[in-house]
Amino acid sequence: MIKAVFFDFDETLQDRTAAFERYMDGFFARFFPGVTGEELAEKKHQMRQSGNGGYVDRVVVQRADCPLALDGRSCGRSAGGTL
């Protein structure tokens, strides 16, 4: 039985920035192992910018064209959700 739930909106309990950096490393290593060097740095920069520190309306982002798309397609269903 769940007795408590913590919501850490201001990064008091977890360093979101550090966690997101580790997530990006794993994400690109798993799904885009061929992206390296300057291209990898640029894609990670774009992810940081579009993520806005966790303060972003995901519905609006998903409806817009994704600046991270490696093949020029949007990140919506038509692109298969790929970056």
CNS distance restraints for C-alpha pairs under 8 A (distance, minus, plus):
assign (resid   8 and name CA) (resid  12 and name CA) 6.36 0.50 0.50
assign (resid   8 and name CA) (resid  13 and name CA) 6.19 0.50 0.50
assign (resid   8 and name CA) (resid  14 and name CA) 7.26 0.50 0.50
assign (resid  11 and name CA) (resid  15 and name CA) 5.49 0.50 0.50
assign (resid  11 and name CA) (resid  16 and name CA) 6.11 0.50 0.50
assign (resid  15 and name CA) (resid  19 and name CA) 6.30 0.50 0.50
assign (resid  16 and name CA) (resid  20 and name CA) 5.93 0.50 0.50
assign (resid  16 and name CA) (resid  53 and name CA) 7.92 0.50 0.50
assign (resid  17 and name CA) (resid  21 and name CA) 6.26 0.50 0.50
assign (resid  17 and name CA) (resid  53 and name CA) 7.25 0.50 0.50
assign (resid  18 and name CA) (resid  22 and name CA) 6.39 0.50 0.50
assign (resid  19 and name CA) (resid  23 and name CA) 6.14 0.50 0.50
assign (resid  20 and name CA) (resid  24 and name CA) 6.14 0.50 0.50
assign (resid  21 and name CA) (resid  25 and name CA) 6.42 0.50 0.50
assign (resid  22 and name CA) (resid  26 and name CA) 6.40 0.50 0.50
assign (resid  23 and name CA) (resid  27 and name CA) 5.95 0.50 0.50
assign (resid  24 and name CA) (resid  28 and name CA) 6.09 0.50 0.50
assign (resid  24 and name CA) (resid  44 and name CA) 6.82 0.50 0.50
assign (resid  25 and name CA) (resid  29 and name CA) 6.10 0.50 0.50
assign (resid  26 and name CA) (resid  30 and name CA) 6.01 0.50 0.50
assign (resid  27 and name CA) (resid  31 and name CA) 5.95 0.50 0.50
assign (resid  27 and name CA) (resid  32 and name CA) 7.53 0.50 0.50
assign (resid  28 and name CA) (resid  32 and name CA) 4.74 0.50 0.50
assign (resid  28 and name CA) (resid  33 and name CA) 5.96 0.50 0.50
assign (resid  28 and name CA) (resid  35 and name CA) 7.23 0.50 0.50
assign (resid  28 and name CA) (resid  40 and name CA) 7.98 0.50 0.50
assign (resid  29 and name CA) (resid  33 and name CA) 4.66 0.50 0.50
assign (resid  35 and name CA) (resid  39 and name CA) 6.26 0.50 0.50
assign (resid  35 and name CA) (resid  40 and name CA) 5.39 0.50 0.50
assign (resid  36 and name CA) (resid  40 and name CA) 4.72 0.50 0.50
assign (resid  36 and name CA) (resid  41 and name CA) 7.62 0.50 0.50
assign (resid  37 and name CA) (resid  41 and name CA) 6.33 0.50 0.50
assign (resid  38 and name CA) (resid  42 and name CA) 6.11 0.50 0.50
assign (resid  39 and name CA) (resid  43 and name CA) 6.19 0.50 0.50
assign (resid  40 and name CA) (resid  44 and name CA) 6.12 0.50 0.50
assign (resid  41 and name CA) (resid  45 and name CA) 6.11 0.50 0.50
assign (resid  42 and name CA) (resid  46 and name CA) 6.20 0.50 0.50
assign (resid  43 and name CA) (resid  47 and name CA) 6.24 0.50 0.50
assign (resid  43 and name CA) (resid  68 and name CA) 6.24 0.50 0.50
assign (resid  44 and name CA) (resid  48 and name CA) 6.23 0.50 0.50
assign (resid  45 and name CA) (resid  49 and name CA) 6.22 0.50 0.50
assign (resid  46 and name CA) (resid  50 and name CA) 6.01 0.50 0.50
assign (resid  46 and name CA) (resid  67 and name CA) 7.19 0.50 0.50
assign (resid  46 and name CA) (resid  68 and name CA) 6.61 0.50 0.50
assign (resid  47 and name CA) (resid  51 and name CA) 5.87 0.50 0.50
assign (resid  47 and name CA) (resid  68 and name CA) 7.28 0.50 0.50
assign (resid  48 and name CA) (resid  52 and name CA) 6.34 0.50 0.50
assign (resid  48 and name CA) (resid  53 and name CA) 7.08 0.50 0.50
assign (resid  49 and name CA) (resid  53 and name CA) 7.91 0.50 0.50
assign (resid  50 and name CA) (resid  56 and name CA) 7.81 0.50 0.50
assign (resid  51 and name CA) (resid  55 and name CA) 6.89 0.50 0.50
assign (resid  51 and name CA) (resid  56 and name CA) 6.29 0.50 0.50
assign (resid  52 and name CA) (resid  56 and name CA) 6.12 0.50 0.50
assign (resid  56 and name CA) (resid  61 and name CA) 7.75 0.50 0.50
assign (resid  57 and name CA) (resid  61 and name CA) 6.47 0.50 0.50
assign (resid  58 and name CA) (resid  62 and name CA) 6.02 0.50 0.50
assign (resid  59 and name CA) (resid  63 and name CA) 6.33 0.50 0.50
assign (resid  60 and name CA) (resid  64 and name CA) 6.38 0.50 0.50
assign (resid  61 and name CA) (resid  65 and name CA) 7.72 0.50 0.50
assign (resid  61 and name CA) (resid  66 and name CA) 7.50 0.50 0.50
assign (resid  62 and name CA) (resid  66 and name CA) 7.51 0.50 0.50
assign (resid  62 and name CA) (resid  75 and name CA) 6.54 0.50 0.50
assign (resid  62 and name CA) (resid  76 and name CA) 6.02 0.50 0.50
assign (resid  63 and name CA) (resid  76 and name CA) 6.73 0.50 0.50
assign (resid  64 and name CA) (resid  74 and name CA) 7.28 0.50 0.50
assign (resid  64 and name CA) (resid  75 and name CA) 7.92 0.50 0.50
assign (resid  65 and name CA) (resid  73 and name CA) 7.43 0.50 0.50
assign (resid  65 and name CA) (resid  74 and name CA) 4.46 0.50 0.50
assign (resid  65 and name CA) (resid  75 and name CA) 6.35 0.50 0.50
assign (resid  65 and name CA) (resid  76 and name CA) 7.76 0.50 0.50
assign (resid  66 and name CA) (resid  73 and name CA) 7.51 0.50 0.50
assign (resid  66 and name CA) (resid  74 and name CA) 5.00 0.50 0.50
assign (resid  66 and name CA) (resid  75 and name CA) 5.17 0.50 0.50
assign (resid  66 and name CA) (resid  83 and name CA) 7.67 0.50 0.50
assign (resid  67 and name CA) (resid  74 and name CA) 7.89 0.50 0.50
assign (resid  68 and name CA) (resid  83 and name CA) 5.62 0.50 0.50
assign (resid  69 and name CA) (resid  73 and name CA) 5.82 0.50 0.50
assign (resid  69 and name CA) (resid  74 and name CA) 6.40 0.50 0.50
assign (resid  69 and name CA) (resid  75 and name CA) 6.64 0.50 0.50
assign (resid  69 and name CA) (resid  82 and name CA) 6.96 0.50 0.50
assign (resid  69 and name CA) (resid  83 and name CA) 4.26 0.50 0.50
assign (resid  70 and name CA) (resid  83 and name CA) 5.69 0.50 0.50
assign (resid  71 and name CA) (resid  83 and name CA) 7.77 0.50 0.50
assign (resid  73 and name CA) (resid  78 and name CA) 7.95 0.50 0.50
assign (resid  73 and name CA) (resid  79 and name CA) 5.71 0.50 0.50
assign (resid  74 and name CA) (resid  78 and name CA) 7.28 0.50 0.50
assign (resid  74 and name CA) (resid  79 and name CA) 5.78 0.50 0.50
assign (resid  75 and name CA) (resid  79 and name CA) 5.58 0.50 0.50
assign (resid  75 and name CA) (resid  80 and name CA) 7.22 0.50 0.50
assign (resid  75 and name CA) (resid  81 and name CA) 4.99 0.50 0.50
assign (resid  75 and name CA) (resid  82 and name CA) 6.02 0.50 0.50
assign (resid  75 and name CA) (resid  83 and name CA) 6.34 0.50 0.50
assign (resid  76 and name CA) (resid  80 and name CA) 6.72 0.50 0.50
assign (resid  76 and name CA) (resid  81 and name CA) 5.53 0.50 0.50
assign (resid  77 and name CA) (resid  81 and name CA) 5.60 0.50 0.50
